[in-house]
Amino acid sequence: MNKRVQVQDLGYHDYKATWDYQEGLFKSVVDTKIKNRREDAHLETQNYFLLVEHPHVYTLGKSGDFSHLLLNEDQLIEKGATFYKINRGGDITYHGPGQIVGYPILDLENFFTDIHKYLRFLEEMIILTLEEYGITAERSPGETGVWLGVGTPFARKICAMGVRASRWVTMHGFALNVNADLGYFDNIIPCGIRGKAVTSLNVELGVDKVDESELKIKLLKHFMALFEAVPNPKNSVV
């Protein structure tokens, strides 16, 4: 059982290039598991946690509704944005500058085999991080992700989530609005949920910019504690 996690901060990176990189890491972990079972090998599976910030992009989950994108192809070009239909769960979401995106590629057999628990731990990581900024964040019943003002007319989402898992190996993850341009959310029905707003940490704090490097450190601290994981210093980049 390997609880070491390689943390890689990819910085500002193209969505498709990052997706391809994720797929390669995901495949390497799955292939190791298949080899172990076929050959009775005892190879350790690796765990990764990618942190990244993307140029403007809209992504639609495999069961999402294309009508939730409110732009046509010409309008996407005008906005300087791209669009991808991808293989995660969930509906449509936006990624862009000022948003911290996390892609844990974990072999859950190194931790626990429970996808529901995995999602709740990712949510808890965000909730605990926001608490350090004096922000009370919550789960919204029946809606994956992290919200503020749940149960009030001012409910607003600050972190979206969508994951894929196969053979207990995860990919995709979460998108936390830190210094995001919220105007880009006006071009979609976020996560297919009508009538609820989206927010960003800098807006909630009333500041121009939140220190993203500091926030990443807080996120990783809570991730490692919740998953009882340890960073792999040899290969970690943050």
C-alpha positions in Angstrom: 0.0 0.0 0.0 1.6 3.2 -1.2 0.3 6.4 0.5 3.0 8.7 -1.1 1.7 11.3 -3.4 3.7 13.1 -6.1 2.5 16.8 -6.2 3.1 18.6 -9.5 2.3 22.2 -10.0 1.9 22.6 -13.7 1.4 26.4 -13.5 -0.6 28.0 -16.4 -1.2 25.2 -18.8 -3.4 24.4 -21.8 -6.5 22.3 -20.9 -6.1 19.6 -23.7 -2.4 19.2 -23.0 -3.1 18.7 -19.3 -5.9 16.3 -20.0 -3.6 14.2 -22.2 -1.0 14.3 -19.4 -3.6 13.1 -16.9 -4.7 10.3 -19.2 -1.1 9.1 -19.5 -0.6 9.0 -15.7 -4.0 7.4 -15.2 -3.1 4.7 -17.8 0.2 4.0 -16.2 -1.5 3.4 -12.8 -4.2 1.2 -14.3 -1.6 -0.8 -16.3 0.4 -1.5 -13.2 -2.7 -2.8 -11.5 -3.5 -5.0 -14.5 0.1 -6.3 -14.5 -0.1 -7.1 -10.8 -3.3 -9.1 -11.2 -2.2 -11.0 -14.4 1.3 -11.8 -13.3 0.9 -11.9 -9.5 3.4 -9.1 -9.4 3.7 -6.8 -6.4 4.5 -3.5 -8.0 3.5 -0.3 -6.1 1.0 1.9 -7.9 1.8 5.6 -7.9 -0.4 8.5 -6.8 -0.3 12.0 -8.2 -1.9 15.4 -7.4 -1.7 17.9 -10.3 -2.3 21.6 -9.6 -2.9 23.8 -12.6 -4.5 27.0 -13.9 -6.0 26.9 -17.4 -6.7 29.5 -20.1 -10.4 30.1 -20.7 -12.2 26.8 -21.4 -15.6 25.2 -21.0 -15.9 21.4 -20.4 -18.9 19.2 -20.5 -19.1 15.9 -18.6 -20.1 12.7 -20.3 -23.8 12.9 -19.2 -24.0 16.7 -19.5 -26.4 18.7 -21.6 -24.9 20.6 -24.5 -27.6 23.2 -24.3 -26.1 24.4 -21.0 -23.4 26.0 -23.1 -24.9 29.4 -24.1 -22.3 30.3 -26.8 -21.9 29.2 -30.4 -18.5 28.5 -32.0 -18.0 32.1 -33.2 -18.9 33.5 -29.7 -16.4 31.1 -28.1 -13.6 32.4 -30.4 -14.7 36.0 -29.5 -14.4 35.2 -25.8 -11.0 33.6 -26.4 -12.3 30.3 -25.0 -12.3 26.7 -26.1 -14.7 23.8 -25.4 -14.3 20.1 -24.8 -16.6 17.2 -24.2 -14.8 15.1 -21.7 -15.0 11.8 -19.8 -15.7 12.9 -16.3 -19.0 13.0 -14.4 -21.0 16.1 -14.0 -22.4 18.7 -16.4 -20.8 21.8 -17.8 -18.2 24.0 -16.0 -15.7 26.7 -16.7 -12.0 26.9 -16.1 -9.8 29.9 -16.5 -7.2 32.3 -15.0 -7.6 32.9 -11.3 -9.0 29.4 -10.7 -7.0 26.7 -9.0 -7.8 23.3 -10.5 -6.7 20.1 -8.9 -6.5 16.6 -10.5 -5.7 13.8 -8.0 -4.8 10.7 -9.8 -5.0 8.2 -7.0 -5.2 4.5 -6.7 -7.9 4.4 -4.1 -6.9 0.9 -3.1 -3.9 2.6 -1.4 -6.4 4.6 0.7 -10.0 3.3 0.7 -12.3 1.9 -1.9 -15.3 4.3 -1.6 -16.0 6.9 -4.3 -18.6 8.6 -2.2 -16.1 9.0 0.6 -13.5 10.2 -1.9 -15.8 13.1 -3.1 -16.7 14.0 0.5 -12.9 14.2 1.3 -12.3 16.5 -1.6 -15.1 18.7 -0.5 -13.8 18.7 3.1 -10.4 19.7 1.9 -11.9 22.8 0.3 -14.2 23.6 3.3 -11.2 23.4 5.7 -9.1 25.6 3.4 -11.7 28.3 3.1 -12.2 28.1 6.9 -8.6 29.4 7.2 -9.8 32.5 5.4 -12.7 33.0 7.7 -15.2 31.7 5.1 -17.9 29.3 6.1 -18.4 26.9 3.3 -20.8 23.9 3.1 -22.1 21.0 1.1 -25.4 21.5 -0.6 -27.7 18.4 -0.4 -27.8 16.5 -3.7 -25.2 18.8 -5.3 -21.5 17.9 -5.5 -19.1 20.7 -4.8 -18.7 23.4 -2.2 -21.1 26.2 -1.6 -21.7 29.4 0.5 -25.0 30.5 1.9 -26.7 27.1 1.5 -30.4 27.2 2.2 -30.6 31.0 1.6 -31.6 33.1 -1.4 -27.9 33.9 -1.7 -26.6 30.4 -2.2 -23.5 30.5 -4.4 -21.0 27.9 -5.6 -17.3 28.5 -5.0 -15.9 25.0 -6.0 -17.1 22.6 -8.7 -16.2 18.9 -8.8 -16.3 16.1 -11.4 -14.3 12.9 -11.3 -13.8 9.7 -13.3 -12.7 6.4 -11.7 -11.8 3.0 -13.2 -10.4 0.1 -11.3 -10.4 2.4 -8.3 -8.0 4.9 -10.0 -9.3 8.5 -10.1 -8.8 11.4 -12.5 -10.2 14.9 -13.1 -11.1 16.6 -9.8 -12.0 20.1 -8.5 -12.0 23.7 -9.6 -11.8 26.4 -6.9 -12.5 30.0 -7.8 -9.8 32.0 -6.1 -9.4 35.1 -8.3 -11.7 34.1 -11.1 -13.4 36.3 -13.7 -17.0 35.4 -12.8 -18.3 36.9 -16.0 -17.3 33.8 -17.9 -19.9 31.8 -15.9 -22.6 33.9 -17.5 -22.1 31.9 -20.7 -23.1 28.6 -19.2 -25.7 27.1 -16.8 -23.0 26.0 -14.3 -23.1 22.3 -13.5 -26.6 22.4 -15.1 -28.0 24.1 -12.0 -30.4 27.0 -12.8 -31.0 30.0 -10.5 -27.9 29.7 -8.3 -24.9 32.1 -8.4 -21.2 31.4 -8.6 -18.6 33.2 -6.5 -14.8 33.5 -6.0 -12.7 33.8 -2.9 -11.4 37.2 -3.6 -14.9 38.5 -4.0 -16.0 37.0 -0.7 -13.0 38.5 1.0 -13.4 41.9 -0.7 -9.8 42.0 -2.0 -8.4 42.4 -5.5 -6.2 39.2 -5.3 -5.7 36.3 -3.0 -2.2 34.8 -2.8 -2.6 31.6 -4.9 0.7 30.0 -3.8 -0.3 30.3 -0.1 -3.7 28.8 -0.9 -2.1 25.8 -2.7 0.0 25.1 0.5 -3.2 25.1 2.6 -5.0 22.8 0.1 -2.2 20.3 0.1 -1.9 20.4 3.9 -5.6 19.4 4.3 -5.4 16.9 1.5 -2.5 15.0 3.0 -4.2 15.0 6.5 -7.6 13.8 5.2 -6.1 11.0 3.1 -3.4 10.2 5.6 -1.0 10.6 2.7 2.6 11.8 2.6 4.2 13.9 -0.1 6.8 12.2 -2.3 9.6 14.8 -2.0 11.8 13.2 -4.6 9.3 13.9 -7.4 7.1 16.6 -6.0 7.1 20.0 -7.7 5.1 22.8 -6.0 
